[in-house]
Amino acid sequence: MADVSASSPAGGEARAKPKMRFDLPTPDQDTEPFWEAAREHRLVIRRCNACHEAHYYPRSFCPKCWSEDVVWIEASGRGRLYTYSVVHKNDLPPWPERVPYCAAIVELDEGPRMMSNVVECDFDDLRADMSLELTWRDEAWGDETWSFPVFRPAP
């Protein structure tokens, strides 16, 4: 992780290093297709060809039957608010600049639940089981832009 302190090379002026980030992914072979699709604002999840269950988070096997015969499918982007918490304090960068925010577990129409945020909604209007639709939060960091699936109330 990046250091938050300034560095001073021998004989040079101090340069600020980037702040630490706790919200950016570290893609691996199991998750890279998810992040590639996210860059295109497409939500993909895995489905097992053996038991036909969809699952999230991306992994190379089915968490229900342990089959390795899993494929990527594009999710509809629709779901329901399973549970949530409105966060008013978070000291880890970059969340202090984002509070308050709604941390949520969304049950996708395809079945799996995923952790995300609910946006574009007054917190007093949040209700378990409310219909949600997918939208995206794009986050620039250095020379990369990350796209994160978030949800808003469905019309």
Buried (B, 14 or more C-beta within 10 A) or exposed (E): EEEEEEEEEEEEEEEEEEEEBEEEEEBEEBBEBBBEBBEEEBBBBBBBEEEEBBBBEBEEBBBEEEEEEBEEEEBEBBBBBBEBEBBEEBEEBBBEEEEEBBBBBBBBBBBBBBEBBBBEBEEEEBEEEBEBEBBBEEBEEEEEEBBBBBBBBEE
